[in-house]
Amino acid sequence: MTSTATPLDLVPTAPNRLPLLGHVIPLARRPLEFLTDARRGGDVVKVYLGTSPTYLLNSPDLIHQVFVTDAAKYHKGKLFDVLRPILGNGLVNSEDVLHRRQRKLIRPAFQQNRLPGYVEAMSAVAAERTAGWQPGQRLAVDEVTSDYVLRVLARTLLPTQPTAVINEVQRALPVLMGEVLRQMALPSTVATWRTPGRRRYERAKAVIHRAADEVIATYRADGTDHGNLISVLVNARDDETDETMTDAQVRDEIVTMLVAAVDNAGVGLA
């Protein structure tokens, strides 16, 4: 009998897959443990987000191939189609021409002459957040590092917002990420139902967008480069078209950086 299996059919599936939900619950609750276990499956492992299969690359050579050598052959796929209505069309979610344009516009934010300002913000926030620590005090390291990363990023992305607004943004970000997981797990016809969770997400998204929009308007009116990240986003110009980012594009980049920093950098520091 002739086999009709394709190479993707032969990729092993990560353990603890649940009916309909796939691996969303273990990935959300125990991400480090889940990814560590999945590595034992080999260089490529199938992970289900709801009923949709995705492929986890555990080999540095394969990762380099996808993101560098053969990058033009790969598109971000259905997962990012789900993410765009939630996180916007920032650098992580955008593709092709828009991605290349945004990457070029954002690149000056990470040039060497900008780094001292970021280091100053990092040092100031570290001093503020540790000032009240006491000998023998117990801390939840993941919470502390996520809080630290958000405060640093807020210092350079949302500098005109008061502490109360930054606290609101901090509470809203996990709700936003929870919606990402919900959208992954549920069929598209169900994911947009007006459930209490969906309404919480819409309120959280409005909080983050309002905070970003207010800062963007302030910096547009000012027009001064204050040496921070938001100045770069607002004032960057395309050297071919002489156009700046629209307010919506700047906001999408702010949301993308906030989510990526808190969700990835904070956990990485922990």
Buried (B, 14 or more C-beta within 10 A) or exposed (E): EEEEEEEEEEBEBBEBBEEEBBBBBBBBEEEEEBBEBBEEBEBBBBBBBBEBEBEBBBEEEBEEBBEEEEEEEEEBEEBBEBBBEBBBBBBBBBEEEBBEBBEEBBEEBEEEEBEEBBEEBBEEBEEEBEEEEEEEEEEEEEEBBBBBBBBBBBBBBBBBBEEEBBEBBBEBBEBBBBBBBBBBBBEEEEBEEEEEEBEBBEEBBEBBBBBBBBBBEBBEEEEEEBBBBBBBBBBBEEEEEEEBBEBEBBBBBBBBBBBBBBBEBBBEEB
